[in-house]
Amino acid sequence: MKKSSNGKKRGNQHDTMRKEYRFDYRRAKPNRFAAEISKGTVAVVLEPDVAAVFRSSDAVNTLLRSVIAAMPESKRQAR
């Protein structure tokens, strides 16, 4: 009959953070996504229930633009 375990006990080494991490900046590469982000872009995190409805940034932007268009002119001014 085979043993179901190999007898080794695993610690929680993967569940804890180290006191210090040493990063070798000589091996770092430029952010390949930085060119895609234009000036004035704002990143927003959607709640899961909202993200389930809006699958793309275009869908969110379309809705927000329609809400802005429906707002009174006095409320549309940037603050």
C-alpha positions in Angstrom: 0.0 0.0 0.0 1.3 3.5 -0.9 1.7 6.2 1.6 -0.5 9.2 0.9 2.0 11.8 2.2 5.7 12.0 1.8 6.3 12.8 5.5 7.6 16.3 4.9 5.9 19.1 6.7 5.5 22.3 4.9 5.9 25.6 6.7 4.1 28.8 6.1 7.1 30.3 4.2 5.0 31.2 1.2 2.3 32.9 3.3 4.6 35.5 5.0 6.5 38.4 3.7 10.2 38.8 4.1 11.6 41.7 6.1 13.5 43.0 3.1 13.4 42.4 -0.6 16.5 43.2 -2.7 15.6 44.3 -6.2 18.3 44.3 -8.9 17.5 47.6 -10.7 20.2 46.8 -13.4 17.9 44.1 -14.7 14.8 46.3 -14.8 13.1 47.0 -18.0 11.0 50.1 -19.1 7.3 49.9 -18.6 6.0 48.7 -22.0 2.5 49.9 -21.2 3.5 53.5 -20.4 3.1 54.7 -24.0 -0.5 53.6 -24.0 -1.4 55.8 -21.1 -2.0 59.4 -22.4 -1.7 62.5 -20.3 -4.8 63.3 -18.4 -5.9 59.6 -18.2 -7.3 58.6 -14.8 -7.4 55.0 -13.7 -10.5 54.0 -11.7 -11.2 50.7 -10.0 -14.7 49.5 -10.5 -16.6 47.4 -7.9 -17.1 43.8 -9.1 -20.9 44.3 -9.6 -20.3 47.4 -11.8 -17.4 45.7 -13.7 -19.8 42.8 -14.5 -22.0 45.3 -16.5 -19.3 47.3 -18.1 -16.8 45.1 -19.9 -14.7 47.9 -21.4 -13.6 51.5 -20.8 -15.5 52.5 -23.9 -18.7 51.3 -22.4 -18.1 53.2 -19.1 -17.0 56.4 -21.0 -20.1 56.3 -23.2 -22.4 56.1 -20.2 -20.6 58.8 -18.3 -20.7 61.1 -21.3 -24.5 60.6 -21.6 -24.9 61.4 -17.9 -22.8 64.6 -18.3 -24.9 65.6 -21.3 -28.0 65.2 -19.3 -26.7 67.3 -16.4 -27.6 71.0 -16.2 -25.0 73.3 -17.6 -24.2 74.8 -14.2 -23.2 71.4 -12.8 -21.0 70.5 -15.7 -18.3 73.0 -15.0 -15.0 71.5 -13.9 -14.0 72.2 -10.4 
